[in-house]
């Protein structure tokens, strides 16, 4: 009984401590109630709007989404059914920086094969609803895994599902990214709760669909999760094997020799929010039309990515750490995954939901965890991804408009503005990994004994 009772509850707080708790750090109760009401009203309005736009409109046949990415998946499914060339449309497309056609590993074509079994309109509607369901489920999982228990996590998840532009962009174009978002949300849950095998399998599945998530193996190695590494390797091998058994070695060879080189080429298109895209736009390279690779751009890109990889390695610790810190580690890995890919379209930044949730959960623990660099880089990242990018996309879309703008004196400045999501993501990555690294170093320091209760609670192992 004596061990169960916390002795600190018998300590009489000093007058200044009491006044601190009653001070301005805690919001007024009425303001909190009002804020919660506004949040719930906004979430309800967002859900109603989403139902009208993405549920009722498709049923009535008035949905106005372009759905060009879904068209590529449907074409791939039909190619599997009719035994035709899976990558023909992608390989024979006219040279362009936006890229069209099916560019996923063969196993993905096998998995989307059921799309060809039903009418195209029904398949498109079901796919739309599947992407929304994946996003909603992933947002809820991420919110309940990362955000504090007292927060209105369901309302926040509903808002980001229905309003966040990087998420809704996927609905309008029928993209695969919500599936990856769901896998990563499940992975962060496994990461913070210490489920090695589940984490490895989830990362392996995500990497079998899109190659970029394989970079999260850095987290596994640094944490010394060898069972997770084995599970990831086996899962990727199974994915490759299924693709080979169902579609043949020639299809895999075609993917490696004809698709991957195109995806690995330098691409400065405005929607590309990777380090490679940022550097390409910095030099005005391959922004509107493909160009031969530049050795200087490759060198700068690799130097930046190697430095970022080093920061990630040193910020992840194999020691026992709390849920908030583990979530921040995964957020850092997610940022590197987004930035390290040769091509990271804006819609891939739906995974920024995990990043922002994890960082917010970390900074609300105590003042020690919200240095100005981390707070302001998080705000800048959220504004760039949720506000600047959609405004730019909405106002600069047509090829004729872009060609006209490219002949103006402020074209280069516009291309740099287009890089803001990736630039702010890089700044957030540096601030986050630096703070995590300092916390790991201070854990073994005697100063931990005199740290604030919030800091000591954060460093303590999760219950």
C-alpha positions in Angstrom: 0.0 0.0 0.0 2.8 2.4 0.8 4.3 1.9 -2.6 1.0 2.6 -4.4 0.5 6.0 -2.7 2.4 8.9 -4.2 4.0 10.7 -1.3 4.0 13.9 -3.2 0.3 14.2 -2.7 0.9 15.0 1.0 3.3 17.8 0.2 1.8 21.3 0.9 2.5 23.5 -2.1 4.4 26.7 -1.5 2.5 29.9 -2.1 4.4 30.7 -5.2 3.8 27.3 -6.6 0.1 27.7 -6.1 0.1 31.0 -7.7 2.0 29.6 -10.7 -0.7 27.0 -11.2 -3.3 29.7 -11.1 -1.4 32.0 -13.4 -1.7 32.7 -17.0 -0.2 29.5 -18.2 -3.6 27.7 -17.9 -6.3 29.1 -20.2 -9.5 30.4 -18.6 -12.2 27.7 -18.2 -14.8 29.7 -20.1 -12.4 30.3 -22.9 -11.7 26.5 -23.1 -15.4 25.7 -23.2 -16.0 28.3 -25.9 -13.0 27.0 -27.9 -14.3 23.4 -27.6 -17.7 24.5 -28.8 -16.2 26.3 -31.8 -14.0 23.3 -32.6 -16.9 20.9 -32.5 -19.0 23.2 -34.6 -16.2 23.5 -37.1 -15.7 19.7 -37.1 -19.4 19.1 -37.6 -19.6 21.6 -40.5 -16.5 20.0 -42.1 -18.0 16.6 -41.9 -21.3 17.7 -43.3 -19.5 19.4 -46.2 -17.4 16.3 -46.8 -20.5 14.1 -46.9 -22.2 16.4 -49.4 -19.1 16.6 -51.6 -17.6 13.1 -51.4 -20.6 10.9 -50.6 -23.8 12.5 -52.0 -22.3 14.0 -55.1 -20.7 10.7 -56.4 -24.0 8.9 -55.8 -25.8 11.6 -57.8 -23.1 11.5 -60.5 -22.1 15.1 -59.9 -18.6 14.6 -58.4 -16.2 16.9 -60.2 -12.9 15.2 -59.2 -10.3 14.7 -61.9 -9.4 11.2 -60.6 -6.5 10.8 -63.0 -4.4 8.8 -60.6 -7.3 6.4 -60.0 -7.5 6.0 -63.8 -3.9 4.8 -63.8 -4.8 2.2 -61.1 -7.8 1.1 -63.0 -5.7 0.7 -66.2 -3.2 -1.3 -64.3 -5.9 -3.6 -62.9 -7.3 -4.2 -66.4 -3.8 -4.9 -67.6 -3.5 -7.6 -65.0 -6.8 -9.1 -66.0 -6.2 -9.0 -69.7 -2.4 -9.8 -69.5 -1.2 -6.7 -71.3 1.8 -4.5 -70.6 1.4 -3.0 -67.1 3.7 0.0 -67.5 3.0 0.8 -71.2 1.3 4.1 -70.4 4.0 5.3 -68.1 6.9 4.3 -70.3 5.5 5.7 -73.5 4.2 9.0 -72.1 5.6 12.2 -73.7 8.5 13.6 -71.6 7.1 15.7 -68.8 7.9 16.7 -65.2 4.4 15.9 -63.8 4.4 12.2 -64.9 1.4 10.1 -65.5 0.6 6.4 -65.6 1.0 3.5 -63.2 4.5 3.7 -61.5 4.1 1.3 -58.6 5.8 -2.1 -58.0 4.1 -5.1 -59.7 2.5 -6.4 -56.4 0.4 -3.2 -56.2 -1.1 -3.9 -59.6 -2.1 -7.4 -58.4 -3.7 -6.0 -55.3 -5.8 -3.4 -57.2 -6.9 -6.1 -59.6 -10.5 -6.2 -58.1 -11.1 -2.7 -59.5 -11.4 -4.2 -62.9 -14.1 -6.6 -61.8 -16.8 -4.0 -61.4 -18.0 -1.1 -63.6 -15.6 1.9 -63.7 -18.0 4.4 -62.1 -18.7 2.1 -59.2 -15.0 1.3 -58.8 -14.2 5.0 -58.7 -16.8 5.7 -56.1 -15.7 2.9 -53.9 -12.1 4.0 -54.2 -13.0 7.5 -53.2 -14.8 6.3 -50.1 -11.9 4.0 -49.3 -9.4 6.8 -49.4 -11.5 8.9 -47.1 -12.0 6.0 -44.7 -8.3 5.4 -44.7 -7.6 9.1 -43.9 -10.2 9.3 -41.2 -9.0 6.1 -39.6 -5.3 7.2 -39.8 -6.1 10.6 -38.3 -8.0 9.0 -35.4 -5.2 6.5 -34.7 -2.5 9.3 -34.9 -4.6 11.6 -32.7 -5.3 8.9 -30.0 -1.7 7.7 -30.1 0.1 11.1 -29.9 -2.2 13.8 -28.6 -2.9 14.3 -24.9 -5.8 12.4 -23.5 -7.7 15.5 -22.4 -7.8 17.0 -25.9 -10.8 16.7 -28.3 -9.0 14.2 -30.4 -12.0 13.0 -32.4 -12.9 16.6 -33.4 -9.3 17.3 -34.4 -9.2 14.1 -36.5 -12.4 15.0 -38.2 -11.2 18.5 -39.1 -7.9 17.4 -40.6 -9.6 14.6 -42.5 -12.1 16.9 -44.1 -10.3 20.3 -44.3 -6.5 19.7 -44.6 -5.7 20.3 -48.2 -3.0 17.7 -48.5 -5.6 15.1 -47.5 -8.5 16.4 -49.6 -6.2 16.7 -52.7 -5.9 12.9 -52.6 -9.7 12.6 -52.7 -10.1 14.8 -55.7 -7.4 13.0 -57.7 -7.9 9.4 -56.4 -4.4 8.9 -55.1 -2.9 6.0 -53.1 -1.4 8.2 -50.4 -4.2 7.7 -47.8 -3.4 4.0 -47.7 0.2 4.8 -46.9 -1.0 7.3 -44.3 -3.0 4.6 -42.6 -0.1 2.2 -42.6 2.2 4.9 -41.1 -0.4 5.8 -38.4 -0.6 2.1 -37.4 3.2 2.1 -37.4 3.6 5.0 -35.1 1.2 3.3 -32.7 3.4 0.2 -32.8 6.5 2.4 -32.4 5.4 4.2 -29.2 4.0 1.0 -27.7 7.0 -1.2 -28.4 5.5 -3.7 -30.8 8.5 -4.7 -32.8 7.1 -7.3 -35.2 4.0 -5.3 -36.0 6.1 -2.2 -36.7 8.4 -4.1 -39.1 5.5 -5.7 -41.0 3.7 -2.3 -41.4 6.8 -0.6 -42.7 7.4 -3.5 -45.0 3.9 -3.3 -46.5 4.2 0.5 -46.9 7.6 0.1 -48.6 6.2 -2.6 -50.9 3.6 0.0 -52.2 5.8 3.0 -52.2 9.6 2.7 -51.8 10.1 5.8 -49.6 8.9 4.2 -46.2 11.9 1.9 -46.3 13.9 4.8 -45.0 12.2 4.3 -41.6 14.4 1.2 -41.2 16.9 3.8 -39.8 14.6 4.0 -36.7 14.6 0.3 -36.4 18.4 -0.1 -36.6 19.0 2.8 -34.2 16.6 1.4 -31.6 18.2 -2.1 -32.1 14.9 -3.7 -33.0 16.3 -6.6 -34.9 13.0 -8.6 -34.8 11.3 -5.6 -36.5 14.1 -5.4 -39.1 13.6 -9.1 -39.9 9.9 -8.7 -40.1 10.3 -5.8 -42.5 12.7 -7.7 -44.7 10.4 -10.7 -44.9 7.4 -8.6 -45.7 9.2 -6.8 -48.5 10.5 -10.1 -49.8 6.9 -11.5 -49.8 5.7 -8.5 -51.7 8.4 -9.0 -54.4 7.6 -12.7 -54.5 3.9 -12.1 -55.0 4.6 -9.7 -57.8 6.9 -12.2 -59.5 4.7 -15.2 -59.1 1.5 -13.4 -60.3 3.0 -11.2 -63.1 6.3 -12.7 -63.9 10.0 -11.8 -63.7 9.7 -9.7 -66.9 7.3 -7.3 -65.2 9.6 -6.7 -62.3 12.5 -6.3 -64.7 10.5 -3.7 -66.6 9.7 -1.8 -63.4 13.4 -1.7 -62.4 14.9 -0.8 -65.8 12.2 1.5 -67.2 10.1 2.9 -64.4 12.6 3.5 -61.5 15.1 5.5 -63.7 12.3 8.0 -64.5 11.3 8.2 -60.9 14.9 8.8 -59.9 15.5 11.6 -62.3 15.9 15.2 -61.1 12.5 16.8 -61.2 12.0 20.5 -60.3 8.2 20.5 -60.9 6.4 22.9 -58.5 4.6 20.1 -56.7 7.7 18.2 -55.9 8.4 18.8 -52.2 11.6 16.8 -51.8 15.1 18.1 -51.2 15.9 17.1 -54.8 13.0 19.2 -56.0 14.0 22.2 -53.9 17.6 22.1 -55.2 16.4 21.7 -58.8 14.2 24.7 -58.5 17.0 26.7 -56.8 19.0 26.3 -60.1 16.0 26.5 -62.3 16.5 22.9 -63.4 13.8 20.7 -64.9 11.0 22.9 -63.6 8.7 22.8 -66.6 10.4 20.3 -68.9 12.7 17.4 -68.2 16.4 18.0 -68.5 19.6 15.9 -68.2 20.8 15.3 -64.7 23.1 17.9 -63.1 26.1 16.6 -61.1 26.1 19.8 -59.0 22.4 19.3 -58.0 23.1 15.6 -57.2 26.1 16.5 -55.0 24.2 19.2 -53.1 21.2 16.9 -52.6 23.3 14.0 -51.3 25.3 16.2 -49.0 22.1 17.6 -47.4 20.5 14.2 -47.1 23.6 12.6 -45.6 23.7 15.3 -43.0 20.0 14.8 -42.2 20.4 11.1 -41.9 23.2 11.7 -39.4 20.9 14.0 -37.4 18.2 11.3 -37.3 20.6 8.6 -36.3 21.9 10.6 -33.3 18.4 11.7 -32.1 17.0 8.2 -31.8 17.9 6.3 -28.7 17.8 2.6 -27.9 17.1 3.5 -24.3 13.7 3.5 -22.7 11.9 6.8 -23.6 8.4 8.1 -23.1 5.5 8.1 -25.5 5.9 11.7 -26.5 9.6 11.4 -27.3 9.0 8.2 -29.2 6.3 9.9 -31.2 8.7 12.8 -32.0 11.4 10.3 -33.2 8.9 8.8 -35.6 7.9 12.3 -36.8 11.6 13.0 -37.5 11.8 9.8 -39.5 8.6 10.7 -41.4 10.1 14.1 -42.3 13.2 12.5 -43.6 11.1 10.0 -45.6 9.3 12.9 -47.3 12.4 14.9 -48.0 14.7 12.2 -49.1 12.6 10.8 -52.0 13.5 12.0 -55.4 9.9 12.8 -56.1 7.5 13.8 -53.2 4.3 15.3 -54.5 2.4 17.7 -52.4 -0.3 15.1 -51.8 2.3 12.9 -50.0 2.3 15.6 -47.2 -0.9 14.1 -45.8 1.6 12.3 -43.6 2.4 15.8 -42.1 -0.6 15.1 -39.8 1.5 12.6 -37.9 4.4 15.0 -37.7 2.4 18.0 -36.4 0.5 15.8 -33.9 3.8 14.4 -32.6 5.5 17.7 -32.2 2.5 19.4 -30.6 2.3 16.5 -28.1 6.0 17.0 -27.3 5.9 20.8 -26.8 2.9 20.9 -24.5 4.6 18.7 -21.9 6.6 21.6 -20.5 8.6 24.7 -21.3 11.8 22.7 -21.6 10.4 21.1 -24.7 9.2 24.1 -26.6 12.3 26.1 -27.6 11.5 28.9 -30.0 13.2 27.2 -33.0 10.9 24.1 -32.6 7.7 26.1 -32.0 8.2 28.5 -34.9 9.4 25.9 -37.3 6.3 23.9 -36.5 4.1 26.9 -37.1 5.9 27.7 -40.3 5.6 24.1 -41.5 1.8 24.0 -40.8 1.2 27.3 -42.5 3.3 26.4 -45.6 1.6 23.0 -46.1 -1.9 23.9 -45.1 -2.2 27.5 -46.5 0.6 28.6 -48.9 0.7 25.4 -50.9 -3.0 25.1 -51.6 -3.2 28.8 -52.5 -0.4 28.4 -55.0 -2.0 25.2 -56.4 -5.4 26.9 -56.8 -4.0 29.9 -58.6 -1.2 28.5 -60.7 -2.4 25.4 -62.5 -2.6 25.5 -66.3 0.4 24.8 -68.5 -0.2 28.0 -70.5 -0.2 30.1 -67.3 3.0 28.5 -66.1 4.7 29.0 -69.5 3.7 32.7 -69.4 4.9 33.1 -65.9 8.2 31.5 -66.7 9.1 34.4 -69.0 8.6 37.0 -66.3 11.3 38.5 -64.1 9.8 37.0 -60.9 9.5 33.4 -62.1 12.5 32.3 -60.0 11.0 33.9 -56.9 7.7 32.0 -57.5 9.5 28.7 -57.8 11.2 29.4 -54.5 7.8 30.1 -52.9 6.7 26.8 -54.2 9.5 25.2 -52.2 8.2 26.5 -48.8 6.6 23.2 -47.7 9.9 21.3 -48.2 12.0 24.2 -46.8 9.9 24.5 -43.6 9.9 20.7 -43.3 13.7 20.8 -43.3 13.8 23.5 -40.7 11.4 21.5 -38.5 13.5 18.4 -38.9 16.6 20.2 -37.8 14.9 21.8 -34.8 13.2 18.6 -33.8 16.3 16.3 -34.1 18.4 18.9 -32.3 16.0 19.0 -29.4 15.7 15.2 -29.2 19.5 14.9 -29.3 19.9 17.3 -26.4 17.3 15.5 -24.4 19.1 12.2 -24.9 22.4 13.8 -23.8 20.7 15.3 -20.7 19.1 12.1 -19.6 22.4 10.8 -18.3 23.3 14.2 -16.8 23.0 14.9 -13.1 20.9 17.9 -14.0 18.0 15.6 -14.6 17.6 15.2 -10.9 16.7 18.9 -10.6 14.6 19.1 -13.7 10.9 20.1 -13.6 8.3 17.5 -12.8 7.1 17.7 -16.4 10.5 17.0 -17.8 11.1 14.1 -15.4 7.8 12.6 -16.3 8.7 12.9 -20.0 12.0 11.1 -19.5 10.4 8.4 -17.4 9.4 5.2 -19.2 5.9 4.9 -20.3 3.6 2.9 -18.1 
